[in-house]
Amino acid sequence: MPPIADHPLRYDLANELHARPFPALSVPCTAVYLAIKQAEDAAGRDRQADLDHLIALLDRHGAAHPQPGATHYSGRIGRHRLKWESHTEFVTYTAFSDALSARAFDPADFEVFPADWLDQAPGARVSSVLLRVEPWPEKEQVIQHLNDWFVPESLAVSRVLDDVAVMAGDFRLDPAGHMRFAVFAAPDAGTRRIGRVVQRLCEIETYKSLSMLGFARARQMSARMGALDGELTGLMDRMSDDSTAAEGTLTGLLSTSAELERMVARNSFRFGATAAYEAIVHQRIEVMREQRFDGRQTFNEFMMRRYDPAMRTVKATERRLATMADRAIRAGELLRTRVDVERSAQNQKLLESMDQRADMQLKLQKTVEGLSVVAISYYAVSLVSYVAYPLAGLVGLSKGELTALVTLPVVAVVWASIRRIHRKMH
């Protein structure tokens, strides 16, 4: 019996789950992370341009190229291990080094990505991170590093993965334009677990930055939405004013409704993406299993205080826009109903006027028909008289008497003929 046929995508879909494993990182090490996104229509971008940009970096180091159409790549570039991934809206580059620079978070570490190569990127930087992984020293030394490297008021620190490591960051841009994160690894921490911590920190920063694009969009829309809300309220007030023409109100309402629908269509992807990125941020923090370190705020607490209000603003803006669009649609339906009723009343009056005109025309027609009987009878009497004149002498009547004698029978015959024609027509 021949084996059952596989679905054409079975192996590709199964392998996709294992295509992007966590990096295995020894301690100490350094990670340099970069995320690039096009400013507009990033989801529909030319992905070949992303691959070409990656290949340009690989060619500088003589490294092997990825497969055509690849969405991820791992390989060595000089003394670094490079990990590249293509996502829905952006691409990421992560370069790992097994050495630590003498100066913590040295901007020179980012030179693994050459400046001229960055200038040719098919997009703009949405996130860049310098991440330093050190062995777990004494607690006092960790506290000293935190005070030296980060801004205290926004610093978030946690013990993660059952005390495998301490991770820290302040989510501020340093003078070189990078985010800084530090990981202090316990002696028994495995390379895979350290790799998971590093990758999740990079993902938290990236998806946090991308979701904040929705917040920027919400603030940008706020003024126009306020103006449209006022216009919509004014139009609804005019609907209840019988002295205002419904046709003009309906035109304004349709214009406002159309603009609201355009705003919904243009921003639905961004708001949907923001909700998805927010969920990823919280999920990545949750799986770290945070515990408090030295009484400082955790990453979850930082997000609750600084990040969640922005996300609530985005959700409120999305709900408000949807509500305004629904209000405009309902108001338009009500106003169209009012216009239809007014038109029905106008049509009823028009029909009544047409009935009156029809009655007048019928009366006029009957009048004309009566006159037509007289006219036809006149000509008929004349014709009959001409025929009967030769008989006038035989019967001893004058022409006038003969004409008078035939007039009534002729009129009766004409009238009867016209009535018969009417009965046949109706």
Secondary structure, DSSP 8 states (H G I E B T S, - for coil): -------TTHHHHHHHTTSS------SSEEEEEEEEE-SS--TTS-HHHHHHHHHHHHHHHT-----TT-SEEEEEETTEEEEEEE-SSEEEEEEEESS--SSTT-GGGGGGS-HHHHHT-SSEEEEEEEEEEEE---HHHHHHHHHHHS-GGG-EEEEETTTTEEEEEEEEE-TTS-EEEEEEE-TT--HHHHHHHHHHHHHHHHHHHHHHHHHHHHHHHHHHHHHHHHHHHHHHHHHT-TTS-HHHHHHHHHHHHHHHHHHHHHHHHHHHHHHHHHHHHHHHHHTT--EESTT---HHHHIIIIIHHHHHHHHHHHHHHHHHHHHHHHHHHHHHHHHHHHHHHHHHHHHHHHHHHHHHHHHHHHHHHHHHHHHHHHHHHHHHHHHHGGGHHHHT--HHHHHHHHHHHHHHHHHHHHHHHHHHH-
